[in-house]
Amino acid sequence: MALPTVTVIGAGQVGATTTHLLALKGLANVILIDIVDGLAQGKALDLMQSAPIEGFGGSIQGTTDFNAMAGSRLVMITAGLPRKPGMSREDLLAANANIVGPIASRMASAAPEAVAIVVTNPLDVMVAFTLQRTGWPRQRVMGMAGVLDSARLRVLIAERLQVAPSQVHAMVLGSHGDLMVPVVRSVTVDGRPITERLSPEELDRLFQRTRDGGAEIVALLKQGSAFYAPATGVVAMARAILQNTHEVLPVCASLEGEYGLRDACIGVPAQLGAAGIERIVEMELTAEERRALQAAAEQVRASTKSLSTLVS
Ligand code: APR
């Protein structure tokens, strides 16, 4: 069966790792685009030379030509600056909006039928901005953060309880930042509620470490931000879309009344398939979690509004 074409924009840490995983998993032929001449071409050649060793059949093509994304089923936007130690994701707002805005416009004309997954930070605002710039329906524009944030929490709980990470399930909603909303009821170990194993204080401590998970890595790396787990997260979303699995994953989506919220892009569980977001799943939340989700939506809405003064 012919592989679908996927474009990855930004051939940096996240983009190149995403491309590698897409190829290794046999999910797509990849067009890798970067603004820096030679970068995407060089990485594409290097990645392609692993094909006979790994035995994957897809192609990887690097280019600076944005028109090369024509015909792509899926476009992933990973172009933009990563954080430096001490920076919040919000500090990237103006710089990354000025990168993502023109990319979204080019994507809308070169690949008008594609589904887009945004990875560039600050994630939720970049999703809202991509929706604005493309004018695409909300089903076709989403962001990757919840899969990553949920995985971070699962690993922390697994380490604390000395179980395999795959035995732990969790959904982290809200914004990809300080207003992340881990849903207590969603956290289970071997199908049992986490509240049977950990005290509320200990859970709060792990939730906070999850919120700070990206900053912890930025501080250790001193240059650049996390990319292995983010790339894995975006590829999990890509697989659900490309293979039409109808899997429910936490993704950043535009809300139109779900959870009582509108005009905001934040992390919620969504069923993904060939059309993109097929359905937003409304989990039962506590009053406190609902308030936290609302606060996240308000912050994203305010940052999105501020873009009009920041974008040149
Ligand atoms: N068009 C295409 N590529 C661009 C553009 C542009 N207008 N502007 C920058 N890039 C490219 C850079 O040349 C670089 O290769 O985006 C790439 C970004 O790569 P890295 O600096 O390695 O950053 P990375 O770690 O991949 O993170 C990218 O994802 O997780 C988020 O916060 C992170 O916003 C950041 C983004």
Residues whose N, C-alpha, C, O or C-beta is under 5 A from the ligand:
A	BS01	APR	G10 A11 G12 Q13 V14 G15 I33 D34 I35 V36 T78 A79 G80 L81 P82 R83 I99 V119 T120 N121 S225 A226 F227
